[in-house]
């Protein structure tokens, strides 16, 4: 059993293969966090809950504030005397804040329930077990259910919260976070991922200090500025050693991840929906469901955390039938043409790409309405037949006649003021009465909290997709949410806008997939502004960044691959000089970096020299030969350019160690230096491996076979390379030479 309840000590113990998580209940019903870490046989409640330091009110009522100041709450509330960060803030009908929760009951069940309207992890009754703890505020009649779903094989615990108004008064929720954990500080640092458009998901570690350290987004999306992830690492933690406690949020809107170090050197970490701008009415009988937070612990460095999360997301969050399929190599014309195209130009690009081995053509922005630039047309989802002569069907048939699949770009959540939709329904945009709305990319955000807006957008888009028999859709979202006002919500409900927006977006994507269950679906938001676990529930891949420069992508893809399977990362080869940074990198390196993700090309291939087309044909062959290793393999970070190295190196190895692929990129060359040693991981130490150079110039002489233990301990020498050069090595276990 993964979950046990010990009635004599009032302790709940949750076990995965390598970890244990403990919850204790005091005699007067306070629910506390006992332990999370390496698997243990038993736990002590009184010491784990520090009851000898600050006795509970039942024992010493006059010092209740002292108890609240140090008790390690499993789910802390605001307004009752715990001045640390809270997870639940409740305002009564009289406008008075305060909530205090006490234990009432529990349930242990095989399997895992979902969440209404929200993405949620899943698993069979043999794969996952769930604990539900019922807590109550008897004064308010508020019922709170804490859910813990234990995925033992992946060393993952998924938490969520249901808040039900079981009383008679109308309540308002000022915050409902999804997870909290109190523990002693052990010199922790907070690991997060930060950035901006074009440089998303860069790793950064900060030593904790007393007070609150916040990772958050208030932009209506999970955002490129801060990723919905926080890791707490012990001193000296790296890829292979040290401890890390990690939380990742299955949600695609604003979020809060916060670590607070108290005056007693106790640490509280919380995660949930961004409280700023959130105020939810909860009428009697109504329930609010908070999104899920993913917890994992590793005593073997960040590498083990990564592999835990990769396995978990592959098996228990991504639903798409494409998650275990090799995806077609696509050609997207955007960076090659922008808005300057018509049907004949698109067909020429597709034909040239097909000759090089591309298998799917994707038509990007500009095919609808009066869309000759990004100043007009968004919201008018009818085909511009001046560009696409004969309509979408003629183009789609021409693409399929080349032997290619056909995909379409859409941006359903947005509207240009210069559009037929906005002129007919100006109140359908999110905006504040009496104020000129802020524009970004000359567009506004549609109020998709309203069903009539969702229907008005989705119906014409779905019609076009049916007409074209689309195989693929790229769903974009190119600005953040501001001017937060909805014409459809009353004055008491405006604080619900941001969360209702996310729920509306999820419903739209669910509708798309219901009509096209075999669709290859890719999410995007100004590049990687909505690369989060919530989106993976709907699409097996997400566009990682609008910056397609191979060297910039090294840092972006390193950050993303810490958490997500590499095949989730949309990654394309684009033209040089690169449109974002002007850098010129070799075609081989552009392909070797993009090959780590969901691979494709983004250029006007009709302008590509013939010698580069020959290289592309070879790259297509390599993709089909070696990309299954990325689909099924385990990821190991060998060296990191983000940590001031002059080179970058990662590998994937099949779980049984039979085959591996190593990618090495020399970011900057150096004069008069020797080779660099790298140390592979994930190999069979008792086997011998044949090593082949599959990408890169030349090829030094190597021994015909090397043993797995020698490779992992003595290393593999990589020769000095020039700026931006790269190599890919293929390692195959040689059974006949097995030791």
C-alpha positions, 0 to 999 in steps of 0.5 A: 500500500502507498498510503497508510493511516496509523490510528494510535498515533493519528499519522498518515504515511504516504510512500513512493518507491524512494520517498515518504511523506508524513501528516500528523493530527493533534488531539484538538484537530490541527493537521500538521506536516511531519516529514517529506524525504527519503523513505522511512519505516515510521514517523513520530508525531510529537517531535515531528510537529514540535509539540514539545516546543509549543504545546497545542491550545488544548494543553496551554490555551493562553499561548495559542499564538505561540503555537500558531507561530511555529506549528508546521501546518499542512494547509495554513489559513489566514486571519487566525494568528499564523502570520506566515504565508497562508494558503486559504483566505476567507471573508465572511458575509459581514466582511470579516477575514479569518478561517481556522480548519480542524480535522474531521475525516479521511478516505483512502481510495485506489485510483484518482479522481479528476477535477471539474474543468481543470487539467488533472493527472490520471492513473489506473487503480494499480498505478495511483492511490489517493488520500482525501483529508476532510477539514472544517471551519465550524464557525463558517461551515466551510469544508476543505478537502485536501487531496494527495494522489501518490504515484509510487513508481514515479516518486510523485505526489499530486496535491489539490484542494476542494473548498465547499461552502457548507454553511448558510452565509455567502463567503468570499475566497481571497486566495485558494492555494493548492499546496503547502509544506513546512520544514526546517531550513537546512541552508536551502536555496530556491531554484527557479526559471526566469526570463522574458520573450526570446529567452525563456526558462533560464535557470537561477538559484538564490540562497534563501534569506529570512522573509519571503522569496516569490516566484510568480506571474500576474499576467494571466498566463504562466509567463516567460518571466517566471516559470510555475516551478520552485525547487528547494536545494541543499548546499552543493546540489547538482545533477547527480548529488544533493537533495531537492524538493520540487513543486510544479503547477498544473495550471496555465494562468497567473500563479504564486510559488513562494518560500518563506523563512520564519524567525524560527528558521522554519521554512514554508513553501506554497504554490497556487493560483496568483492571489492578486486580483483573485476574489471568488464568491462562494455561495452556500452549497458551491465548491471551488476546485484548486488546480493540482500541484506536482511534488517530487523529492530527490536525494540524487540531485536534480537529475533524479528530479528530472527523470521523475517528472519526465516519467510522470508527465509522459505516463500520467498527464499527456493524453494525446495519442501522439505522445508515443508516436514519432511526429512528422517533420514539419515545415513552417513558412513564418520566418521565411515569409511572414505575411507576404505569401499566397497559395502559389508561394506556399505550394512552392515552399511545401514542394521544396520541403517535401523534396528534402523529406519534410512530411507536414506543411504548416500555414502560419498567420495571415490566411484569414480576414484582412490579415496582411499585417498584425494590425488587423483581422484577428477575430475574423476566422474566414479564409482570405481568398485573395491569398488562398485562391479557391479557398482552404480546400484547394490549398490543402488538396495541393499539399496532400497531393505532394504526400504531406500532412496539412496544419494551420495556425490560429489565435482564438483568444485575441481580436484586433480593433480593426476587425469585423468581430470587434466592430460588431461586438466591442464589449467582447474584449476585456477592458475597463469602462471609460479607459482606452484599452492597452494594446499589445501587438495591436490586439486586445484579449477576448472575454472568453469567460463568456460562452457566446464569445467562445462559440463565436470564435470556435465555430468558424475555426472548427469549420475551417479545420473540417474543410481543410481536414487539418492534421495539425493545429498551432494555437497561439496567444500573443499578449498578456491580460490587462485592463481587467474588466468584463462586461458580463460579470457583476461588480462582485464577480470581477475578481473571478475574471482571470481564473474564469478566463483560464477555465474558458480557454481549457474548455475551448481546447477540450472542444477542439480535441473532442472534434479532432481526437487524432489531431497533432496539437501544439500550444504556443503563447508568444513563444514559451509564455504558456509552457506549463503542465496545464497545457501538456494535458491538451497538447503533447508539444508546446512551442518553446520560444520565438527565438530559434537561434541554436545557441540561445535555444541551448539555455531555453531547452536546458531549463525546459528539459529539467521538467518536461520530456524533450519531445514536448519542446517545439524546436525548429531549424531557421534561417541565418543570420538568425532573425532574433539575434543575427547570429550565424550558426552551422546548419548541422548545429541548428539541426542537432539542437532542434533534434532534441525537441519536436523537430521541424524547419521554419524558413523559405526553403526555396531560397536554400542552397542545394548543398544545404538541402543535401544536409537537410535530407541527411538530417531527416534520415537521422531524425527517423533513426535516432529520435525514438531515443528522445521519445523513450530515453531518459535525459542526463545533463552532462555539462551546461553552458548556462553554468559558464562552460564554453560548451553544452552537452546532454544525452538520452539513454534507453532505460535498459542502457542498451542505446544512447545518444550524446549531443555536444555543442561548442559554444565558443572555441578556445585557442591552444586547448586540449579536448574536454572530458564528458562522463556519460550516464545511464549506461550498463556498467557491465556491457561494452559499447560501440561508438559512432559519430553520426553528426560532425566533421571528421572523426578521430580514431577510437577503440572499437568498443568501450565498456560502460563502467569505463565510459561513465567513470573515466570519461569520453574525450571530445576534441576542441571544436570551433565556435558553434560547432557540434557533434552527435555520438551514438552508443550501442550496447554490444551484446556479443562483447558483454563482460 
